[in-house]
Amino acid sequence: MPDFTAREPTLGYLYQARYALLLLLTGVEEQELLLETLDDIVLEQSGTPRELLQTKHHVTSEARLTDASPELWKTLRVWSTMLSEGKIQIPPTQLTLVTTAQAPDTSIAAALRPGVKRDAEALRLALKNIAAQSKNEQLQAAFEAFTALREDQQISLVENIYVLDSSPNISDTADRIRDRIRGAVARQHREALFERLEGWWFGKIVEQLRTSPPPAISGFEVYDKINFLAEQFRPDALPIDFLDAEPDNLDASTDDRLFVQQLRAVKVKQTRIEKAILDYYRAFEQRSRWAREELLVGGEVQSYERRLIDEWERFSAAATEDLPHDAKSDALERVGRAIFNWMEQTADLRIRPNVTEPYVMRGSYHDLANRPTPTVWWHPQFFEHLAEVVADVGEEIR
């Protein structure tokens, strides 16, 4: 038999978060959502809880939700305790058990499905009967929590519980989210949109769980994010994913890549070199992701690089035009810094009109400066300078 002890809880947490996103996508925009407060998921409107949800995910598709199921009774214990302690009022609060398990058609859980006409008194008595007859010691606390309620509370509980058995599992939930957002972008971009939306969503969940009091996430916020992401897949734009990304080891003092040597050659300070390394890293990762997701049309990067080189050639030619043949090193360095400053501070060359994030251009220039034979450089005599560096390194090795 496979051991699901570690897989089940992990998938359960991920399922809870993913299902929460689906809830906001299928509910009204004014709805707000909290995780792990009163219940697994709490849906509010104007700060008032409207629905509490327990989510249960099973690795196996054979799971069943029977009358004596621990899954059913542990859920009843939670809700019975909150009701007896006055933490919830029912009505108006609705209580929903979302489970991938299947309830037999003759079970209590099946009688609690939405849309099924229910006899609350008969269901209450059936639950009391199970609590009285069961010998399961692990569920005694759950039985006691339900039977300790007043009769009217038991009736109210049964009338306001809804069981969504055979709910979509974690993979099917993802498919339903994809279906909800399918109209936001062209077909070929749907998976890329889903990945970015869910990445943002899990970040929001982590932020919520770490903050006290936790900030609710609204349907408005989710739809605004979808619209924001969808705009990045228009023909004149591209998604930006690495704005805050950093390499594992950022140490400009030991970095000997050619584009870093180029910056040292014109006496650029360490702080700016570190920023250049970040730009290079972010642009490299970004362009790689665009390529993996096939967001770039044929030859687009090469065309962009030709534009970068052409603009650099024009500015460099103007910057070095008045340099004397025997210009001193400090003058060469000063002009080189001016060329670099133009690229870093002034130039605005975009791969597409609405790709405005500067790291794309700056990092692309550093990539061109890092080629085995650089196609851009800052120091007017960089190749001569590089030859000296290589010679010095060779001397040190000997």
N, C-alpha and C positions, 0 to 999 in steps of 0.2 A: 504493500500500500504506500502511495506517495505521502510524504510528510508536509502538510500544509500549515504547520504551526506558525512559521514565520511569514509565509506568503499571504495567508488570509488577513492578518491585521494590517499589513502594509498596503495590500490592495484595498482594504476597507477604508483606510484614510484617504487614499488617492481617489477612490470612488466617491466618497463624501464630498471632496472638493470639486470633482468634475461634475457630479450631479447638481451641485449648488449652482454652477455656471449655467447648466441647462435650465434650471428653475427660473433664473432671471431672464433667460432668453425666451421663455415661454409664458412669463407672467407680464403684468402691467409694468410700465417703466417706473412708476412711482414706488414700486416695491423695493424694500431694502432688506439686506441679508446679513446675518451674523452666523459664524460657526463657533461651536463649543462654548456657548453661553448657557441659556436655559436648556438647550438640547443640541443634538448633532448639528442641526440647521434650524435657524429661526428666521421666519419671514415677517417683516414688520411693515406697517404703514403709519407715518407720522409718529414714529417712536413706540407704537403699540404692537405687541406681538399678535399676529393674525394666524400664524400656523407654525407648529412645532413638528419637525420631522426627525425620525430615527431612520438611519440608512444601514442596511445590512447587505453585505456583498459576500457571495459564496464562490469559491473556485470551481466547485463541481456544479454541473447543471442538474444533478439529481436531488438537490436539497429540497426538503419538504417543510411546510409550515403547518404543523399539526396542532391539535388543541392543547397538547401538553408540551409544545416546543419551548425550550429555554429562550429562544429568540422572541417569541410572543410574550412570555411571562416576564422576562427582564425588562421589556419595553413597558409593559403594564405597571411594573413596579416603579419605574421612573415617573410615569405620568400620575400614578396614584399618589405617590409621595408628594409631588409638586402640588397636586390638587388639595391634599389634606393640609399642607403647610401654607396654602393661600398664595403660592407663587404664580399660579395661573388661574384664569377664570374661564370656565366653559359652560355655555358659550360666552363670548364669541370666538375664543381660540379653537382652531381646528387642530387635531392631532393625527399625524400621518406616519404610518410605518411603510417605508420603501424597502422592499427586499427582492433579491433575485430568486429567492426560493419560491416554490409553487405551493399554493394552498389547495388541498383536496376540495372538491366541489361541495362536500357535505360538512366541511369544517367550519368552526367559528370564524376563522380568518376570512373564509370565502364569503360569509354572510356580512362581513364588514367592508366589502369592496364598495367603491363609489357606484352609485346608481342602483344598488341592490336594495329592495324594500326590506327593512329590518324590523324585527320584533325585539325591541330593546330589553323588555322584561325577560323574555325567554333566553336571550343571550346572557344577560346578567346571571340568571340562575344556572345556566350551563357553566359559566366561569366559576361560580361559587362551588358547584358540584365537583369540578376538576380540582379546585384548591382543597376541598375536603377529602377527596379520595386519593390524590397523588401521594406516592411514597418518596418522591424525589426530594431529598434533603437539601440539595443545592438551590432549590426553588422555594423553600419554605418562606424566606423573607419576602419574595415576590407575592406568594399567596397571601401572606399576612397583610401586606401593604394594600392589596385590593379588598380583602374582606373587612379590613378595619374602616373602610369608608362607609359613610352613611348610605342607606339605600338610595336616596335621591342622587347622591354623588356617583354611585355606581351606574345608575341609569344615565346620568348626564355624560359620564365617561364613555359608555358604550354608544350613545347617540352621536358623539362627536369624534369617534375614531374611524379612520379610513385606512384600509390595508391595500397597498399597491403591490400585490405579489406578482411574480414573473416579470419584474421590472427589468429594463435593459441592463446588461452587465456593464462593466467598465469600458469595454471596447464598443459595445453598441451605443452607449451613452455618447462616446466621442462621435460616432456616426450621426447621431441625432443633432449634436451641436453643429457639425459640418452642414447638415441639411438646413439648419436655421440661418446660417450665414452665407449660404450658397449664392444668394443674389447680390451680395456686396461687391464681388469682383468677378472677372472673367474666369471661365472654367479652369484654365491652366494655372491660376493663382490661388485656387481655393485651399489647397493643402498648406501652402506657405502662409496664408492668412490664418488658418486654424492654428498652426504651430505658434505663431506670434501672439495670437489672442490668448491661447492657453498659457504660454509662458508668462505673459503679463498677469493673467488671472492668478496663477500660483504665487507670483510675487505679491499680489494684493492680499492673498490669503495669509501668507507668512507675516506680512506687515500687520494684518488685523490680529493675528494670534499673539504677536509680540507686544502689542500696544494695550495699555490700560488707561481708561476704558477703551474697548475696541471700537474703531470707526466702522459703521455699517457701510456696505457697498450697495449702491443702488442700481436699478435697471438702467436709469439714465446714464450712469457712468460706463456701464458695459457697452451700451449702444454708441455712446460718444467715442469710445475706444475703437470699436469696429469701424466707424466712419473714418476716424483718424488713420487707422491702418490701411483701410481700403484706398484712401487717397494716395498712398505710397505705391500702389500698384497701377496707377494710371500711366499711359504711354509716356508722359513727360516727367515721370518721377520714378524713384526706386526706394525700397524700404531701407531705413537706417537702423541697424541692430547693435552697433558696437560703440555707442557714444561714451559709455562709462567703462568699457573693457580695458583691462591692463594685462600685460604679459606676466607670467609667474615670477620672472627675475628681471627687474628693471635696474640696471647698474650701468650708468653711462661711462663710468670711469674704466670699466673693463671691456666695454663693447668696442670691437675692432672692425665692425662691418664698414664697408666702403663709404656708405652714406654718412656714417658717424665721423670717419676720418676726414671726409670733405668739410664737415662743419668745424672740426678742430683746425683745419688748415686756414680758416678765415677767423679764428679766435672767437668763435661763438661760445658763450658761457655755458657752464654745465647745466643749469636749469633749463635753458632753451634746448639743449641737446636731448634732455630727458623728454621734453615735450615732442621733439621730433621723432624720438623712438616710439612714443605713444601713437603719433599720427601714422607712422609706418606700420605698426602692428595692427591698428584699427582698420586702416585701408586694406591691408593684405587680407585680414579676416573677412572684411566686408565683401571685397571683390570675389573671394573664394566662395562665399555663401551665395552671392548672386549667380556665379557660374554653376554651382551645384543645383540651384533651383531653376536654372535655365531662364533667368530673368533678363539676360542680356541678348540682344540680337547679334547676328553674325558680324564680326569685325568691329563691334562698338568700342571695345577697349582699345584696340589698335588705333582706331580713328581718334579717340580721346587723347591717347598718348601723343599722337602726331600734333594735335592742337597744343598740348602742353609744351612740347619741344619747340614748336614754331613761336609761341609767345615768349618762351624763355630766350630763344635766339634773338628775337627783336629787342627785348629789354637788355640783354647782355651786350649786344652790339652797341646800343646807345650808351650803356654805362661805361664801357671800356674804350669808347671812341677817342677820348682825349687823353688816354694814358700814354705817357712817353714810352719809348722802346725800352729804356733802362729804368723803369719805375722801380722804386724801392719796395721792399717786402711789406712795410706797413701800409703803403698806398695800395698795393695789390690786395692786401687783406681787407682794407677799408672798402674798396670797390666790391670785393667778393661778398662782404657782409651786406652791402647795399642791394646786391642782386638777391641774396637770400631773404633779406627783409621784404623786398618787393613780393617775392613768392609767399612768404608767411603772412604778411600784414595787408597787402594791397590786392594781389591777384584774386580774381573770382572767376575761375574757369570750371564750369560744371559739366559733368558727364551727361546730364539731362537738365533741362531748365529748372525743375523744381527739386533737384538734389542739392540742397543748400548747405549741408553740413560740411564745414571746411576740411575735416580730416580726410575726406575722400580725395580732394585735390592735393593737399599737402603730402599725404602719405604716398600718393601716386608719383609726385615729384621725387620723393625720397627713394622710391622704388627705381625710378629712372636713374637716379644718382648712385644706385647700388648695383647696377648691372656690371658684369665682368669688364665690359668696356662701357663706361657711363655715357649716357646720351645727354645728360645735363650735368653741369658742375658750377660751383660758386666761385672758387679761386680762379682768376683769369689764367693762371699757369698751373692748374691743378695737376695735369699729367706730369709735368716736370717735377712738381712737388711730390707726387706719388712715387715717382722713380727714386727720389731721395729717401723717402720713407722706407721703401722696399730695400734699398741698399743698406740703410742703417740697421734694419732688422736682420738682414743677412750677416752684417758685421757682428752684431751681438750674438748670433747663433754660433758663429765661428769662434 
